[in-house]
Amino acid sequence: MDKSWLPGSIRWDSGWAKMGWTTALLVWAASWAPVGPSPAPLPGHGVDPWGLSSDTLVVEAPQATDEGEGPLSAALDQLLGDLFEPDKPGAAVFVSTRDRDVVKARGLASMEHGLPITLETVFDGASVAKQFTALGLALLVERELLSLDDPVRRWLPEFPAHEPPVRIHHLLHHTSGVRDWPGLLLLAGWRFEDVLTHEQILRVTFGQADLNFPAGSRTTYSNTGYVLLAEIIGRRSGMAFPEFMRQEIFGPLGMRDTRIAGGAGEVIPRRATSYRVTPDEVRGVPSNLSAWGSSSLFTSAGDLLRWVEFLHGGESAALELRAAAERLAEAEGPGMVTPRYGWGQVVEGWEAHRLVRHGGAWAGYRSALLRLPEQQIAVGVLGNRSDLDADALAESVLSLVLAEGDETPTESVAYEVGGVTTPGNMPTSGPGVANASGAGPAPDPPEADAPRMELSEYLGDYRNVELESTYNLTPLGDALLATHARLGHHLLRAVGPDHFRSVVFGEIRFQRDSRGRITGFTAHQPRNTGIRFQRVDS
């Protein structure tokens, strides 16, 4: 097979953190207030504390050989029992090894109806979708319906022309420079609880004249790249992407609970409700997203176990899929540069093992899938509460599995929440932290003593034509208040001359003309750079 586009040369900052920029935006958007003393936690700076009790509900997988006995099952019971209350949202957690599968379910899928989480409860896996999209692409490559070297414009002529051209393999391995859709839509005035469709994301993407960087020159995680891959798959196969995935991937693998969300209002059997959980309250969080390719994968713990079995070489009638899956296996194999991203998965070193992983976050849903391919061990977490750090929990469970084989004390893998490092876990904050579920390096917090400036000169309206978005800026104390007709208000905090920061915009630099008058500003989000807002003359 052609191995010329295996991502062996792609380098990533170490530590794929548990909470990054997009996750922080979700937390911030869910707790929107017009003006507050400070925005929600900045990316990479931890999540809400738990404060949970030990009463739990346990459901074992019907196919599991572990019947709830033994040190691993007991350790999982203790670990999860300390985290989830039986009358609050929770999670399904599974472990898959060569000789057994174990599923533990805690908490409620629906607080309104008192329905417990089970093996068949369906959650939004969010960015875990990307590895499935990658397999769909690999299938078309195996059929010689497209090439990884094809320019994106060959199949999507609406995509802007760039030099050098953006090619399919750039989208696949996050080297395209294409701007990330969550940040773009937020700047355009969309709220994350709005109905957000595949078509809307494409329209905004096709309207972007610039890239973050020339294709192939750098690596920056972009959800938009996988939305474009889904659109290419749909057009080349002649089927809408959700139908292609149903017929070609989910059906042959027996994943009967799994689908790509078709749109808002779709009835999804056994779907868990999405909740925002804080120490003070639990509230439902609407999820109206259909971002095909990058996200919007609804699946269950039972179906993810089937997926893991397939990836680890289990028997399958889907022989054509097996050939396509070799491309994913090659990208995670020995001898490749780590850490790196390839074919919808992160490959990195972890406690002397080669770990393949991806996480996800949308609304109140949280997910993580971790695999040790050589040992054929996997851990999955699917939850319906916004304060769940699924990646960190999955790492702790994985440590328990390895501790069982090594007979090391289970106390060394205790799971804690927050921007800290615990045994068996990676740092959740600090420079270079990134997140496969939708993250990037977090901007530094505002300086304690903001510089004194004449803020009245920034007063006015600023517009980005490509996003069809206008913000009004007015002074408010030692900050600027940004107001959008749909998004409402948020603060821009001064950190230097013509230099501000905010959760929505990221880094903001104002520009002046030769006479010193402000002409506009440029926003630099962690995954979107050089977004220009022009001052509108009054």
Buried (B, 14 or more C-beta within 10 A) or exposed (E): EEEEBBBBEBBBBBBBBBBBBBBBBBBBBBBBEEEEEEBBBBBBBBBBEBEBBEEBBBBBBEEBEBEEEEEBBEBBBBBBBBBBBBBBBBBBBBBBBEEBBBBBBBBBBBBEEEBBBBBBBBBBBBBBBBBBBBBBBBBBBBEEBBBBBBBBBBBBEEBBEBEEBBBBBBBBBBBBBBBBBBBBBBBBBBBBBBEBBBEBBBEBBBBBEBBBBBBBEBBBBBBBBBBBBBBBBBBBBEBBBBBBBBEBBBEBBBBBBBBBBBBBEEEEEBBBBBBBBBEEEBBBBBBBBBBBBBBBBBBBBBBBBBBBBBBBEEEBEBEEBBEBBBBBBBBBBEEBEBBBBBBBBBBBEBEEBBBBBBBBBBBBBBBBBBBBBEBBBBBBBBBBBBBBBBBBBBBBBBBBBBBBEEEEEBEEBBBBBBBEEBBBBBBBBBEEBBBBBBBBBBBEBBEEEBEEBEBEBBEBBBBBEBBEBBBBBBBBEEBBBBBBEEBBBBBBBBBEEBBBBBBBBBBBBBBEEEEEEBEBBBBBBBBBBEBBBBBEEE
